[in-house]
Amino acid sequence: MNNLNSVSKIQKDRGLTLRIAFTISMLCCVYLFFISLLFWAGINPILIFIFAIVMVAFQYFGSSKLVLMTTGARIITPQEEPKLHSMIEDLSLRANIPKPKNIAIIDTDTPNAFATGRNPKNAVIAVTRGLLNHLSEKEQEAVLAHEVSHIKNKDVMIITWASLIIIVAGFLMQMLFWMSLFGGFGGRQRQQGGQVFLIMMAIYIGTIAVYFISQMLILTISRYREYLADHGSAEITQNPKHLASALLKISTHIDKTPEQKLRKIKHANAFFTVNALKGKGMTTLFASHPPIEKRIDRLNKLQKEIDTPSKFGGKFTQSIKYSKYTGGKTTNA
């Protein structure tokens, strides 16, 4: 099916792009340092990396099924939810990607949504029942466009492979602990007791540092990918204000929801449109999402860009689009 919709380009955030590139570069530097540390310690890195790659491959190929299973999401057909399927199909056409392979619903009243899958052809979009009940159609469309942007950006795959160093470091920390109980590393047959202890401590501290620095860098990438998906939603719908309104509604609803009712969606928190974990202060330092206030502020600025005729020729009007699930043509202004 041809894409009948044209999408007006919004000015790219160069600062955001540079920050992502810098974060990825820093992560590569940590990788190089960690590999050097493994060689210096005399530890056979091949076995460690084989283990890590197996774990990452499992995460890469099985992540969508695991997320659906842990959240209790149920795959739904176009016959069950024709409006939802139609909306996602139209958004996918505008984003110039295939319609996600599966669409699912989570039976919880807390509004939220997520996308997962190793590539656009195997993608899954899941929404909660609360999203359909508490948000307007335009707000739903904006949230779904955010998830479609995640699929288009392929950032789930990036996060999965970036997690390799955390898996390796975590495994090595456990291995070093057990090796310390049974006489050291064995790689270089160092016999000087004091020197062995210092080497062990240096490697252990280095591994812990690599683990936490990598964790922070991956969290940083995760936050930036949310900004990118927000930008993508604005570009697809040409109405960032609807996503800003949706984010505020979802966040407010989560704040008012008791902790026990959030357990169902906490397992997939990093994937959701809005952070489903409560917490302030130091907790926000380790959050996988940027603050709602900053996201809304960016969206409001994007709305001003779209509404400025001198730059972008006035408001964008979507063209007529066709959906096989609604059986005809619909026009959105």
Backbone torsions as a table, in degrees:
resi	resn	phi	psi	omega
1	MET	NA	133.9	-179.1
2	ASN	-78.5	148.3	176.4
3	ASN	-79.5	111.9	-176.4
4	LEU	-89.6	-3.8	-175.8
5	ASN	-105.8	135.1	172.1
6	SER	-99.2	142.2	-178.2
7	VAL	-114.7	120.6	179.5
8	SER	-71.7	132.5	-177.2
9	LYS	-75.7	135.2	173.5
10	ILE	-101.1	146.0	-178.3
11	GLN	-53.7	128.2	-178.6
12	LYS	-71.3	146.2	176.6
13	ASP	-88.0	95.6	-176.9
14	ARG	-65.6	-35.2	179.0
15	GLY	-61.1	-41.1	178.9
16	LEU	-65.1	-43.6	179.3
17	THR	-61.5	-42.1	178.9
18	LEU	-65.1	-38.8	179.7
19	ARG	-64.3	-40.8	178.4
20	ILE	-63.9	-45.1	179.3
21	ALA	-61.7	-41.0	179.6
22	PHE	-65.4	-42.9	-179.7
23	THR	-62.7	-43.2	178.8
24	ILE	-65.2	-38.4	177.7
25	SER	-63.2	-42.3	178.0
26	MET	-63.5	-37.8	178.2
27	LEU	-64.6	-38.7	177.4
28	CYS	-64.4	-38.6	177.7
29	CYS	-63.5	-39.9	177.6
30	VAL	-64.7	-39.4	175.7
31	TYR	-56.2	-50.1	-177.8
32	LEU	-62.2	-41.9	178.4
33	PHE	-62.4	-42.5	-177.4
34	PHE	-66.2	-42.1	178.0
35	ILE	-62.9	-41.1	177.6
36	SER	-62.2	-38.5	179.3
37	LEU	-64.1	-40.0	179.1
38	LEU	-63.7	-44.4	179.3
39	PHE	-65.1	-43.3	-179.5
40	TRP	-62.1	-34.5	-178.6
41	ALA	-76.7	-12.0	-178.2
42	GLY	79.2	11.6	178.9
43	ILE	-83.5	139.4	178.5
44	ASN	-73.2	104.0	-175.5
45	PRO	-73.8	-17.1	-176.1
46	ILE	-62.9	-46.1	-179.7
47	LEU	-63.9	-39.0	-179.4
48	ILE	-64.8	-43.6	-177.6
49	PHE	-72.6	-30.3	174.6
50	ILE	-62.7	-44.9	177.6
51	PHE	-60.3	-44.9	-177.4
52	ALA	-65.0	-42.3	-178.4
53	ILE	-65.6	-37.2	176.8
54	VAL	-62.4	-42.5	-180.0
55	MET	-66.0	-42.3	179.8
56	VAL	-66.5	-40.1	178.3
57	ALA	-61.5	-41.2	177.3
58	PHE	-62.5	-43.0	178.5
59	GLN	-65.2	-39.9	-176.4
60	TYR	-67.6	-46.9	-175.7
61	PHE	-85.9	-24.0	-175.6
62	GLY	-112.6	1.8	-174.6
63	SER	-61.0	-43.9	-176.6
64	SER	-63.0	-41.4	179.4
65	LYS	-66.4	-39.3	179.6
66	LEU	-65.2	-43.0	-179.5
67	VAL	-64.5	-43.1	178.3
68	LEU	-62.8	-39.5	-178.1
69	MET	-68.7	-44.4	-176.6
70	THR	-71.0	-26.2	179.5
71	THR	-93.6	-8.0	-178.6
72	GLY	73.6	23.1	-179.6
73	ALA	-70.0	142.4	-179.1
74	ARG	-117.4	126.6	177.5
75	ILE	-64.8	131.5	-179.5
76	ILE	-120.0	148.1	-177.2
77	THR	-91.3	165.0	175.2
78	PRO	-60.2	-28.3	179.4
79	GLN	-70.8	-33.4	-179.8
80	GLU	-75.2	-43.7	-178.2
81	GLU	-133.5	72.3	-176.7
82	PRO	-62.6	-37.0	-178.2
83	LYS	-65.7	-43.3	179.7
84	LEU	-65.2	-45.5	178.2
85	HIS	-61.2	-42.4	-179.4
86	SER	-62.7	-43.8	-178.8
87	MET	-63.4	-43.7	-179.2
88	ILE	-68.9	-36.6	177.4
89	GLU	-63.4	-45.0	-179.7
90	ASP	-63.2	-41.7	179.3
91	LEU	-65.8	-38.2	178.5
92	SER	-64.8	-39.3	177.1
93	LEU	-61.8	-43.9	-180.0
94	ARG	-65.8	-33.5	179.5
95	ALA	-83.3	-6.5	179.3
96	ASN	63.3	43.8	174.4
97	ILE	-131.3	160.9	176.5
98	PRO	-65.4	151.5	173.8
99	LYS	-61.4	135.3	178.8
100	PRO	-50.1	145.3	-176.4
101	LYS	-61.0	-40.3	-177.8
102	ASN	-134.6	149.6	173.3
103	ILE	-126.8	134.9	-174.1
104	ALA	-132.3	160.8	177.3
105	ILE	-127.4	136.9	175.8
106	ILE	-104.5	125.0	-176.9
107	ASP	-81.4	75.0	173.7
108	THR	-141.4	148.5	-176.2
109	ASP	-81.0	-8.2	179.1
110	THR	-75.9	118.5	-178.5
111	PRO	-69.8	130.7	177.1
112	ASN	-176.9	174.0	178.3
113	ALA	-160.6	160.0	174.8
114	PHE	-152.3	161.8	174.7
115	ALA	-128.3	143.7	177.0
116	THR	-150.4	174.8	-177.3
117	GLY	125.1	145.4	-172.6
118	ARG	-74.3	-18.8	177.6
119	ASN	-161.8	168.0	-177.4
120	PRO	-55.3	-34.4	-177.9
121	LYS	-70.6	-23.0	-178.7
122	ASN	-115.8	25.3	-175.3
123	ALA	-78.2	156.5	176.0
124	VAL	-133.7	133.9	170.7
125	ILE	-115.6	128.7	178.7
126	ALA	-122.6	137.8	177.4
127	VAL	-126.1	151.9	175.8
128	THR	-85.9	157.7	177.2
129	ARG	-62.5	-32.0	179.2
130	GLY	-64.0	-32.5	178.5
131	LEU	-63.0	-40.8	-179.0
132	LEU	-74.0	-26.7	-176.8
133	ASN	-88.3	-31.5	-170.4
134	HIS	-106.9	-13.1	-178.7
135	LEU	-108.6	148.4	176.0
136	SER	-70.1	168.3	-179.1
137	GLU	-61.7	-40.2	179.4
138	LYS	-66.4	-37.5	178.5
139	GLU	-69.5	-40.4	175.3
140	GLN	-59.1	-45.0	-179.6
141	GLU	-60.3	-41.0	-179.6
142	ALA	-65.4	-42.4	178.9
143	VAL	-65.5	-43.9	179.5
144	LEU	-65.4	-34.9	176.0
145	ALA	-65.1	-35.2	174.7
146	HIS	-59.8	-44.6	-179.4
147	GLU	-70.3	-37.6	175.8
148	VAL	-61.0	-37.5	178.5
149	SER	-64.5	-38.7	175.2
150	HIS	-57.1	-43.5	-179.6
151	ILE	-65.4	-44.3	-179.7
152	LYS	-63.7	-38.8	-179.0
153	ASN	-74.5	-14.7	-178.5
154	LYS	56.4	32.9	-176.1
155	ASP	-77.1	-18.0	175.1
156	VAL	-64.1	-40.7	178.1
157	MET	-64.4	-40.0	179.9
158	ILE	-62.8	-45.1	179.7
159	ILE	-63.5	-39.3	-180.0
160	THR	-60.9	-48.5	-178.8
161	TRP	-72.7	-30.3	176.5
162	ALA	-66.3	-24.6	-179.9
163	SER	-72.9	-8.5	-178.2
164	LEU	-54.5	-45.7	-175.7
165	ILE	-67.4	-32.0	178.0
166	ILE	-68.9	-39.8	177.8
167	ILE	-63.8	-44.6	179.6
168	VAL	-63.0	-48.5	-177.9
169	ALA	-63.6	-40.9	178.8
170	GLY	-63.3	-42.5	177.9
171	PHE	-64.6	-41.7	-179.2
172	LEU	-65.9	-38.0	178.4
173	MET	-59.9	-42.6	177.6
174	GLN	-66.6	-41.7	-179.0
175	MET	-63.8	-42.4	179.1
176	LEU	-63.3	-36.0	178.9
177	PHE	-62.4	-46.8	-179.0
178	TRP	-71.0	-35.1	178.3
179	MET	-65.6	-34.2	179.0
180	SER	-65.4	-27.8	179.0
181	LEU	-76.7	-21.4	-175.7
182	PHE	-117.0	27.1	168.2
183	GLY	101.5	19.6	172.3
184	GLY	103.2	-159.6	-169.5
185	PHE	-89.0	-35.3	177.7
186	GLY	78.7	-9.4	-175.3
187	GLY	-73.5	-40.2	-175.5
188	ARG	-118.6	3.7	175.2
189	GLN	55.0	47.0	177.4
190	ARG	-74.5	132.8	-173.6
191	GLN	-106.1	-11.7	-176.5
192	GLN	-83.4	114.5	-172.6
193	GLY	-56.6	-49.8	-178.5
194	GLY	-63.6	-40.8	-179.4
195	GLN	-66.4	-40.1	178.3
196	VAL	-60.4	-43.7	-179.6
197	PHE	-62.1	-44.5	-179.5
198	LEU	-64.6	-40.3	178.7
199	ILE	-63.9	-44.4	178.9
200	MET	-60.0	-43.7	-179.6
201	MET	-64.8	-41.3	-178.8
202	ALA	-63.2	-44.5	-179.2
203	ILE	-68.8	-40.4	-179.3
204	TYR	-64.1	-45.2	178.7
205	ILE	-64.7	-41.3	178.4
206	GLY	-61.3	-40.7	179.7
207	THR	-66.5	-41.9	177.8
208	ILE	-62.3	-42.6	179.4
209	ALA	-61.9	-44.6	178.6
210	VAL	-60.7	-42.8	-178.7
211	TYR	-59.4	-50.9	-175.5
212	PHE	-74.7	-35.9	176.6
213	ILE	-64.5	-42.9	178.2
214	SER	-63.3	-40.7	178.6
215	GLN	-59.9	-44.3	-180.0
216	MET	-66.1	-40.5	179.1
217	LEU	-64.7	-39.7	179.2
218	ILE	-68.3	-38.1	175.6
219	LEU	-63.2	-36.5	178.2
220	THR	-64.8	-45.2	176.6
221	ILE	-60.2	-40.5	-179.4
222	SER	-60.9	-40.1	178.7
223	ARG	-67.8	-42.2	-180.0
224	TYR	-63.8	-35.1	-179.1
225	ARG	-66.8	-27.1	175.7
226	GLU	-69.1	-40.6	175.5
227	TYR	-61.0	-42.5	179.7
228	LEU	-63.3	-42.1	179.4
229	ALA	-67.1	-35.9	174.6
230	ASP	-61.4	-43.7	178.2
231	HIS	-62.8	-41.5	178.8
232	GLY	-62.6	-40.7	178.0
233	SER	-61.7	-42.5	179.0
234	ALA	-62.6	-38.8	-178.6
235	GLU	-70.9	-37.3	-179.0
236	ILE	-72.9	-46.1	-175.0
237	THR	-90.2	-22.2	-174.8
238	GLN	61.5	21.5	178.3
239	ASN	-140.0	71.4	-179.8
240	PRO	-58.6	-26.6	-177.9
241	LYS	-61.6	-29.8	179.9
242	HIS	-71.8	-36.2	175.9
243	LEU	-69.5	-39.8	177.5
244	ALA	-59.2	-44.3	178.4
245	SER	-64.0	-40.7	179.7
246	ALA	-64.9	-44.2	179.7
247	LEU	-59.5	-42.1	-179.8
248	LEU	-65.4	-42.7	179.3
249	LYS	-63.8	-45.5	-178.7
250	ILE	-63.8	-46.7	-179.1
251	SER	-61.4	-43.4	179.3
252	THR	-63.3	-41.8	179.8
253	HIS	-64.7	-41.1	179.0
254	ILE	-64.6	-40.8	179.2
255	ASP	-61.6	-31.3	-178.3
256	LYS	-89.7	-7.8	-177.1
257	THR	-85.7	131.3	176.7
258	PRO	-59.2	148.1	-177.1
259	GLU	-53.7	-42.4	-175.5
260	GLN	-63.8	-27.0	179.7
261	LYS	-80.9	-11.4	179.3
262	LEU	-92.6	-8.1	-176.0
263	ARG	-58.5	-33.8	-176.0
264	LYS	-63.9	-31.3	-176.7
265	ILE	-107.0	-5.0	-179.1
266	LYS	-65.5	-29.5	-176.9
267	HIS	-62.6	-27.4	-178.6
268	ALA	-114.4	29.8	-173.4
269	ASN	-54.4	-43.1	-176.2
270	ALA	-62.6	-22.4	-177.9
271	PHE	-87.3	-22.2	-171.0
272	PHE	-71.2	158.8	178.6
273	THR	-63.5	-41.0	179.7
274	VAL	-123.2	140.0	179.3
275	ASN	-54.6	124.0	-179.2
276	ALA	-94.5	2.9	179.1
277	LEU	-100.1	135.0	177.8
278	LYS	-88.7	151.3	177.8
279	GLY	155.1	147.6	178.9
280	LYS	-134.0	174.4	178.7
281	GLY	69.8	-125.8	-177.3
282	MET	-63.8	-26.0	-178.9
283	THR	-61.7	-35.3	-178.6
284	THR	-67.9	-21.0	179.0
285	LEU	-63.5	-31.0	-178.0
286	PHE	-106.3	19.6	-179.7
287	ALA	-75.5	144.6	179.1
288	SER	-86.0	-7.2	-179.9
289	HIS	-122.5	148.6	174.0
290	PRO	-71.9	161.3	179.0
291	PRO	-58.9	141.2	180.0
292	ILE	-57.3	-39.7	-177.8
293	GLU	-59.4	-41.2	180.0
294	LYS	-69.4	-38.4	179.0
295	ARG	-65.3	-42.9	179.3
296	ILE	-65.1	-40.1	179.0
297	ASP	-61.4	-44.0	177.9
298	ARG	-63.0	-40.9	-179.7
299	LEU	-66.2	-37.6	177.4
300	ASN	-64.0	-37.3	177.5
301	LYS	-67.1	-38.8	176.7
302	LEU	-64.5	-36.8	178.6
303	GLN	-63.2	-38.5	178.0
304	LYS	-64.8	-36.9	177.0
305	GLU	-60.9	-44.7	-178.1
306	ILE	-67.4	-36.2	-176.0
307	ASP	-83.5	0.7	-178.7
308	THR	-94.2	105.3	-176.1
309	PRO	-61.3	-33.8	-176.1
310	SER	-63.4	-27.6	-178.5
311	LYS	-98.3	-40.5	-168.8
312	PHE	-125.6	9.8	173.3
313	GLY	71.9	28.0	176.6
314	GLY	87.2	-176.0	-177.6
315	LYS	-67.9	143.4	-179.1
316	PHE	-83.9	136.3	176.8
317	THR	-112.8	122.5	-178.9
318	GLN	-69.6	145.8	179.9
319	SER	-83.8	172.0	178.8
320	ILE	-64.6	135.5	179.6
321	LYS	-127.7	156.2	-175.1
322	TYR	-115.0	139.0	176.3
323	SER	-131.6	125.9	-179.5
324	LYS	-72.4	-16.5	-178.0
325	TYR	-85.0	-23.8	177.4
326	THR	-98.7	-7.9	172.8
327	GLY	78.2	20.1	178.9
328	GLY	179.9	-163.8	-177.8
329	LYS	-98.7	146.3	175.9
330	THR	-131.6	148.2	179.2
331	THR	-121.5	126.4	177.4
332	ASN	-113.5	128.6	178.2
333	ALA	-95.1	NA	NA
